[in-house]
Amino acid sequence: MADTEIAKESRPLHSAARAARRALLLDEAAHEFRRNGVAGADLVRIARSVGLTRSSLYNYCSDRTDLARQCYLHLLDPLDQDLGRAADGGGSGLDAVLAFLAAARDRDHTHAIIAAELETLPDAGRREISARQHAAFERLAALIARGIGDGSVRSCDPGIAARTIWGMIAWAPLGDIWARRAERDDPGRLSVELPAIVESGVGTGRAPETIEAAAIEAWSALAPPPPADRAGEIVTSASALFNARGVEGVSLDDVAAGLGATKGLVYHHFSSKADLVAACLERAFALYGRLLDRAEDHITGVERSRAGLALNVQAQLDPLGPMSLTAAAYHKLGADQQRRFSAMTGALLDRSIAMMKLGNADGTLRPFEAEPTALASAGTFNFVARWLPRGRALSPRFVAFEVSNLFLHGLRAG
C-alpha cells in the first residue's frame, strides 16, 4: 500500500520534470533552428544540450519535422497569451496593440524561420501551424479593428496592418542571419523602435488617403523581361517555386517538372540545388538593386522610402518577382557564398539607411535610429506573399499602399 501511495505521489513530480525538460528542449531547438534552419539543424547537438542522447530525444518527438512543429507552437503560445492579455486589458484598440508589442518585445521570434520551411512538414503539421499563425493574425487584426471603431486608429485594412506588424516583429532573427549585424544591431534596438513605428510611423506628415495621393508606382514598369535563355527560365521558375513552397519543399525534380523538362536539363546548367539557389539569389539581389535605384530617383526621404517599400511589396506578390530571403536559402549556401550575400544584404541595408537619413535631414521623416528601423522595413514585405489574408482578392498596389502607410504613418488616428 505504501509503495502504491509513493508511486502516485511521484507521478506529478515526474510529469513536471518531463514538462520542464521538454520546454528546455524546445528552447534549445529554437536556437539551433535559428542558426541552421530546420533542415540543417543538428539534432545530436540539440539533444546533448539538454542532457539527452539522440535516441532518447525521440521520447519527446517523432522526428525532425515533429520537433519543428512543437517548437513553433511552443514559441507561438506566449504570443497568443500576450494577445489575449492585451485584448482584455481595457483601453482603446491602439492601447491594446501597443500593449501587445510591449509584451512581445522580448519573445523569441524564431517561429518565423520555421514558418518559412512549412513545406518540409507533413500535411497535418503544416495545416496546424498555418491555422495557428493566421488565427494570431486575425486576433491582432481584431485589436486594430477595435481601434478603428473607437477612433484611436485611423482608417486602414486591419488584416494587412496586422500582418505587416507581425512581419516587422518576425524579421529580427532573419535580419541577423542575412545582414550578419547581430553584434552591431542588438535586437533590443528594434524592439525599442517598433512601438513608435506602429503607433506613429516614421514620417512627419499625414497618411495619404488614396493610392493616387500616395503616388504608388506600379511594379510592372520595373518587372524583369522574360528570360532570354534556358538557364534564365530555370532560375525564374525555381524562384517562384522556392517562394511558394520553401527551399526545402522543392526538389530539382519539381523544378524540372515545372518547366516540362527533365532533371538532366537542370543539371546541365546547375551543378547542384545549392548552385541553383545561389543563382536565384543573384537574380533577386539584382532586382532589389533596381528597385532601390528607382526609389533613389525621388527627391525627399519620405518619397524614397515609400517608393522602396511599395515596389518591394509588389515585387514579392509577383510570381515572377525576386526570391525572398529565408533561413533555409541562406543555409543552403556555402560559407563563401554566405559571406558574399551577407555583404550584398548589408549594401542594400546601407542604401535604405541613407534614404532614411535623408528624410531625417530634410524633415520628412522624424528622428529615429536608422539601422534597426531599416531592418524593420524589410520585415514589412519579406513575408507578405505568404501571409496575406485568405479568401480576399487584393491588388498589389493596394497592399503596397497599406503597408507603406503603416510604416510611414503608423496606426494612430489624427
C-alpha positions as CSV (number, residue, x, y, z in Angstrom):
1,M,0.0,0.0,0.0
2,A,2.8,2.4,1.0
3,D,4.6,1.7,-2.3
4,T,1.5,2.4,-4.2
5,E,0.9,5.7,-2.5
6,I,4.6,6.8,-3.1
7,A,4.2,5.9,-6.8
8,K,1.0,8.0,-7.0
9,E,2.8,11.0,-5.3
10,S,5.8,10.7,-7.6
11,R,3.8,10.9,-10.8
12,P,3.1,14.7,-10.7
13,L,6.8,15.3,-9.9
14,H,7.8,13.1,-12.9
15,S,5.3,14.9,-15.2
16,A,6.6,18.3,-14.0
17,A,10.2,17.3,-14.6
18,R,9.3,16.0,-18.1
19,A,7.4,19.2,-19.0
20,A,10.4,21.2,-17.8
21,R,12.8,19.1,-19.9
22,R,10.5,19.4,-22.9
23,A,10.4,23.2,-22.6
24,L,14.2,23.4,-22.3
25,L,14.5,21.0,-25.3
26,L,12.2,23.3,-27.4
27,D,14.1,26.4,-26.4
28,E,17.4,24.7,-27.5
29,A,15.8,23.6,-30.7
30,A,14.7,27.2,-31.4
31,H,18.3,28.3,-31.0
32,E,19.5,25.6,-33.4
33,F,16.8,26.3,-36.0
34,R,17.7,30.0,-35.8
35,R,21.4,29.1,-36.5
36,N,20.9,26.5,-39.2
37,G,17.3,26.3,-40.2
38,V,15.0,23.3,-39.8
39,A,16.6,21.1,-42.5
40,G,20.1,21.9,-41.4
41,A,19.7,21.6,-37.7
42,D,21.9,19.2,-35.8
43,L,19.6,17.0,-33.7
44,V,22.5,15.5,-31.8
45,R,23.6,18.9,-30.7
46,I,20.1,19.8,-29.6
47,A,19.8,16.5,-27.6
48,R,23.2,16.9,-25.9
49,S,22.4,20.5,-24.9
50,V,19.7,19.2,-22.6
51,G,21.4,16.0,-21.4
52,L,19.7,13.6,-23.8
53,T,21.0,11.1,-26.3
54,R,20.0,11.0,-29.9
55,S,17.7,8.0,-29.2
56,S,16.2,9.5,-26.0
57,L,15.3,12.6,-28.0
58,Y,12.6,10.6,-29.7
59,N,10.8,10.2,-26.4
60,Y,9.8,13.8,-27.0
61,C,9.3,14.0,-30.7
62,S,8.8,11.5,-33.6
63,D,11.2,13.1,-36.0
64,R,12.8,16.4,-37.1
65,T,9.6,17.8,-38.5
66,D,7.6,17.0,-35.4
67,L,10.3,18.8,-33.3
68,A,9.9,21.8,-35.6
69,R,6.1,21.7,-35.2
70,Q,6.3,21.5,-31.4
71,C,8.9,24.3,-31.3
72,Y,6.8,26.6,-33.5
73,L,3.7,26.1,-31.2
74,H,5.9,26.5,-28.1
75,L,7.1,29.9,-29.4
76,L,3.7,31.0,-30.6
77,D,1.9,30.1,-27.3
78,P,3.3,33.1,-25.3
79,L,2.4,35.5,-28.2
80,D,-1.1,34.2,-28.2
81,Q,-1.2,34.8,-24.4
82,D,0.1,38.3,-25.0
83,L,-2.6,39.0,-27.5
84,G,-5.3,37.7,-25.0
85,R,-4.0,39.9,-22.2
86,A,-3.8,42.9,-24.5
87,A,-7.4,42.3,-25.6
88,D,-8.6,42.0,-22.1
89,G,-6.6,44.9,-20.7
90,G,-9.0,47.7,-21.3
91,G,-8.2,51.0,-23.0
92,S,-8.5,51.8,-26.7
93,G,-7.8,49.5,-29.6
94,L,-4.5,51.3,-30.2
95,D,-3.6,50.9,-26.5
96,A,-4.2,47.1,-26.9
97,V,-1.9,46.9,-29.9
98,L,0.8,48.8,-28.1
99,A,0.4,46.6,-25.0
100,F,0.8,43.5,-27.2
101,L,4.0,44.9,-28.7
102,A,5.4,45.8,-25.3
103,A,4.8,42.2,-24.1
104,A,6.1,40.6,-27.3
105,R,9.3,42.7,-27.5
106,D,11.4,40.1,-25.5
107,R,10.0,37.0,-27.0
108,D,11.9,34.6,-29.2
109,H,10.7,35.0,-32.8
110,T,12.4,32.0,-34.3
111,H,8.9,30.8,-35.2
112,A,9.2,32.9,-38.4
113,I,12.2,30.8,-39.6
114,I,10.2,27.6,-39.0
115,A,7.1,29.1,-40.8
116,A,9.3,29.7,-43.9
117,E,10.0,26.0,-44.0
118,L,6.4,24.8,-43.6
119,E,6.6,22.7,-46.8
120,T,9.1,20.3,-45.1
121,L,6.4,19.3,-42.6
122,P,3.7,16.6,-43.1
123,D,0.3,17.9,-44.2
124,A,-1.2,17.7,-40.8
125,G,1.6,19.7,-39.1
126,R,1.6,22.2,-41.9
127,R,-2.1,22.8,-41.7
128,E,-1.9,23.1,-37.9
129,I,0.8,25.7,-38.0
130,S,-0.8,27.7,-40.8
131,A,-4.1,27.7,-39.0
132,R,-2.5,28.9,-35.7
133,Q,-0.5,31.6,-37.5
134,H,-3.5,33.0,-39.3
135,A,-5.6,32.9,-36.1
136,A,-2.9,35.0,-34.4
137,F,-3.0,37.5,-37.3
138,E,-6.8,37.7,-37.0
139,R,-6.6,38.3,-33.3
140,L,-4.2,41.2,-33.9
141,A,-6.4,42.5,-36.7
142,A,-9.3,42.5,-34.3
143,L,-7.4,44.8,-32.0
144,I,-6.8,47.1,-34.9
145,A,-10.4,47.0,-36.0
146,R,-11.4,47.8,-32.4
147,G,-9.2,50.9,-32.6
148,I,-10.9,52.0,-35.8
149,G,-14.2,51.6,-34.1
150,D,-13.3,53.6,-31.1
151,G,-11.5,56.3,-33.1
152,S,-7.9,55.6,-31.8
153,V,-6.8,54.1,-35.1
154,R,-7.0,55.7,-38.5
155,S,-8.9,54.0,-41.3
156,C,-6.8,51.1,-42.7
157,D,-7.1,47.5,-43.7
158,P,-6.8,45.6,-40.3
159,G,-5.7,42.3,-41.9
160,I,-2.9,43.8,-43.9
161,A,-1.8,46.0,-41.0
162,A,-1.7,43.0,-38.6
163,R,0.5,41.0,-41.0
164,T,2.8,44.0,-41.6
165,I,3.3,44.4,-37.8
166,W,3.9,40.7,-37.4
167,G,6.4,40.8,-40.3
168,M,8.4,43.6,-38.6
169,I,8.5,41.6,-35.4
170,A,9.5,38.4,-37.2
171,W,12.2,39.8,-39.4
172,A,14.7,40.3,-36.4
173,P,16.1,36.7,-36.5
174,L,16.3,36.7,-40.3
175,G,17.9,40.1,-40.4
176,D,20.6,38.9,-38.0
177,I,21.2,35.9,-40.3
178,W,21.4,37.7,-43.7
179,A,23.0,41.0,-42.7
180,R,25.3,39.5,-40.1
181,R,24.8,42.6,-37.9
182,A,23.7,40.9,-34.7
183,E,26.8,42.2,-33.0
184,R,26.1,45.7,-34.1
185,D,22.3,45.6,-34.0
186,D,21.1,44.2,-30.8
187,P,17.5,43.1,-31.5
188,G,16.6,45.2,-28.4
189,R,17.2,48.3,-30.5
190,L,14.5,47.1,-33.0
191,S,12.1,46.3,-30.2
192,V,12.6,49.9,-28.8
193,E,11.8,51.5,-32.2
194,L,8.9,49.2,-33.2
195,P,6.1,50.6,-30.9
196,A,6.8,54.1,-32.2
197,I,6.8,52.9,-35.8
198,V,3.4,51.1,-35.3
199,E,1.9,54.0,-33.3
200,S,3.0,57.0,-35.4
201,G,5.2,55.7,-38.3
202,V,8.5,57.2,-39.3
203,G,7.1,60.1,-41.4
204,T,6.2,63.6,-40.3
205,G,3.1,64.2,-42.4
206,R,-0.4,62.8,-42.5
207,A,-1.1,59.5,-44.2
208,P,-2.5,59.8,-47.8
209,E,-6.0,58.5,-48.1
210,T,-5.8,57.1,-51.6
211,I,-3.4,55.1,-53.8
212,E,-3.3,58.1,-56.2
213,A,-2.5,60.6,-53.4
214,A,0.4,58.3,-52.3
215,A,1.7,58.1,-55.9
216,I,2.2,54.3,-55.7
217,E,4.1,53.3,-58.8
218,A,3.2,50.0,-60.4
219,W,5.9,47.3,-60.2
220,S,5.2,46.3,-63.7
221,A,7.3,49.1,-65.0
222,L,10.4,47.5,-63.4
223,A,9.4,43.8,-63.7
224,P,12.0,41.7,-65.4
225,P,11.5,40.8,-69.1
226,P,11.0,37.1,-70.0
227,P,14.2,35.1,-69.6
228,A,16.4,35.1,-72.7
229,D,17.8,31.6,-72.3
230,R,17.1,28.2,-70.8
231,A,19.2,28.9,-67.7
232,G,17.2,32.1,-67.1
233,E,13.9,30.1,-67.4
234,I,15.1,27.6,-64.8
235,V,16.1,30.4,-62.4
236,T,12.8,32.3,-62.8
237,S,10.7,29.2,-62.4
238,A,12.7,27.9,-59.4
239,S,12.5,31.3,-57.7
240,A,8.7,31.2,-57.9
241,L,8.6,27.6,-56.6
242,F,11.0,28.4,-53.7
243,N,8.9,31.4,-52.8
244,A,5.7,29.4,-52.8
245,R,6.9,26.2,-51.1
246,G,10.2,27.0,-49.4
247,V,13.6,25.9,-50.4
248,E,13.4,22.6,-48.7
249,G,9.9,21.9,-50.1
250,V,11.2,22.0,-53.7
251,S,13.3,19.3,-55.4
252,L,15.2,19.6,-58.6
253,D,12.6,17.1,-60.0
254,D,9.9,19.7,-59.1
255,V,11.9,22.5,-60.9
256,A,12.2,20.3,-64.0
257,A,8.5,19.3,-63.9
258,G,7.5,23.0,-63.7
259,L,9.3,23.6,-67.0
260,G,8.1,20.4,-68.6
261,A,11.7,19.3,-68.8
262,T,14.0,16.6,-67.4
263,K,16.2,16.9,-64.3
264,G,19.1,16.4,-66.7
265,L,18.4,19.8,-68.2
266,V,18.6,21.4,-64.8
267,Y,21.9,19.7,-64.1
268,H,23.2,20.8,-67.4
269,H,23.0,24.4,-66.2
270,F,23.4,24.0,-62.4
271,S,25.7,21.5,-60.6
272,S,23.5,21.2,-57.5
273,K,20.5,22.6,-55.8
274,A,22.7,24.9,-53.8
275,D,24.1,26.2,-57.1
276,L,20.6,26.9,-58.3
277,V,19.6,28.6,-55.0
278,A,22.7,30.9,-55.4
279,A,21.6,31.8,-59.0
280,C,18.1,32.6,-57.8
281,L,19.6,34.9,-55.1
282,E,21.8,36.6,-57.7
283,R,18.7,37.4,-59.7
284,A,16.9,38.5,-56.5
285,F,19.6,40.9,-55.5
286,A,19.8,42.4,-59.0
287,L,16.1,43.1,-58.8
288,Y,16.3,44.5,-55.3
289,G,19.1,46.8,-56.5
290,R,16.9,48.0,-59.4
291,L,14.1,48.8,-57.0
292,L,16.3,50.9,-54.9
293,D,17.7,52.6,-58.0
294,R,14.1,53.7,-58.9
295,A,13.4,54.8,-55.3
296,E,16.5,56.9,-55.3
297,D,15.2,58.8,-58.3
298,H,12.8,60.6,-55.9
299,I,13.7,63.8,-54.1
300,T,12.8,63.6,-50.4
301,G,13.5,60.9,-47.9
302,V,9.8,60.1,-47.4
303,E,9.2,59.8,-51.1
304,R,12.2,57.4,-51.5
305,S,11.2,55.3,-48.5
306,R,7.6,55.0,-49.8
307,A,8.8,54.1,-53.3
308,G,11.2,51.5,-52.0
309,L,8.6,49.9,-49.7
310,A,5.8,49.9,-52.3
311,L,7.9,48.5,-55.1
312,N,9.3,45.7,-52.8
313,V,5.8,44.7,-51.7
314,Q,4.5,44.4,-55.2
315,A,7.7,42.5,-56.3
316,Q,7.1,39.9,-53.6
317,L,3.5,39.5,-54.7
318,D,4.5,38.8,-58.4
319,P,5.1,35.1,-59.1
320,L,8.0,36.3,-61.3
321,G,9.4,38.6,-58.7
322,P,12.6,38.1,-56.7
323,M,13.3,35.1,-54.4
324,S,12.6,36.1,-50.8
325,L,15.3,35.8,-48.1
326,T,14.7,32.9,-45.8
327,A,16.9,31.0,-43.4
328,A,16.6,27.8,-45.5
329,A,18.0,29.7,-48.5
330,Y,20.9,31.1,-46.5
331,H,21.9,27.8,-45.0
332,K,21.8,26.1,-48.4
333,L,24.8,28.3,-49.4
334,G,28.5,27.5,-48.8
335,A,30.5,29.7,-46.3
336,D,32.0,31.9,-49.1
337,Q,28.6,32.4,-50.7
338,Q,27.0,33.2,-47.3
339,R,29.6,35.9,-46.7
340,R,29.1,37.3,-50.2
341,F,25.3,37.5,-50.0
342,S,25.5,38.9,-46.4
343,A,27.7,41.7,-47.8
344,M,25.1,42.3,-50.6
345,T,22.4,42.4,-47.9
346,G,24.4,44.9,-45.9
347,A,24.9,47.1,-49.0
348,L,21.1,47.2,-49.6
349,L,20.6,47.9,-45.9
350,D,23.1,50.8,-46.1
351,R,21.2,52.3,-49.1
352,S,17.9,52.1,-47.1
353,I,19.6,53.7,-44.1
354,A,20.9,56.5,-46.4
355,M,17.3,57.2,-47.6
356,M,16.1,57.4,-44.1
357,K,18.9,59.7,-43.0
358,L,18.0,62.0,-45.9
359,G,14.4,62.1,-44.6
360,N,15.7,62.9,-41.1
361,A,17.8,65.8,-42.6
362,D,15.0,67.2,-44.9
363,G,12.3,66.9,-42.2
364,T,10.1,64.5,-44.0
365,L,11.0,61.7,-41.5
366,R,11.1,62.0,-37.8
367,P,14.4,61.3,-35.8
368,F,14.9,57.6,-35.1
369,E,17.7,55.0,-35.0
370,A,18.2,54.3,-38.7
371,E,19.7,50.8,-38.7
372,P,17.1,48.9,-36.7
373,T,14.3,50.9,-38.5
374,A,15.7,49.9,-41.9
375,L,15.8,46.3,-40.7
376,A,12.2,46.6,-39.6
377,S,11.2,47.9,-43.1
378,A,12.5,44.7,-44.7
379,G,10.0,42.8,-42.5
380,T,7.1,44.7,-44.0
381,F,7.5,42.9,-47.3
382,N,9.6,39.8,-46.9
383,F,6.6,37.7,-45.6
384,V,3.8,39.5,-47.4
385,A,3.1,36.9,-50.2
386,R,2.9,34.0,-47.7
387,W,0.8,35.8,-45.1
388,L,-1.9,37.8,-46.9
389,P,-5.5,37.4,-45.6
390,R,-7.1,34.3,-47.1
391,G,-10.0,34.4,-49.5
392,R,-9.6,38.1,-50.5
393,A,-8.7,39.4,-53.9
394,L,-6.2,42.2,-53.2
395,S,-4.4,44.3,-55.8
396,P,-0.6,44.5,-55.3
397,R,-0.8,48.3,-55.4
398,F,-3.5,48.3,-52.7
399,V,-1.4,46.1,-50.5
400,A,1.7,48.3,-51.2
401,F,-0.4,51.4,-50.3
402,E,-1.5,49.9,-46.9
403,V,2.0,48.5,-46.0
404,S,3.8,51.8,-46.8
405,N,1.1,53.8,-45.0
406,L,1.6,51.8,-41.8
407,F,5.4,52.0,-41.8
408,L,5.4,55.7,-42.7
409,H,2.4,57.0,-40.7
410,G,1.5,54.3,-38.1
411,L,-1.9,53.5,-36.8
412,R,-2.8,56.5,-34.7
413,A,-5.8,58.5,-35.8
414,G,-5.4,62.2,-36.4
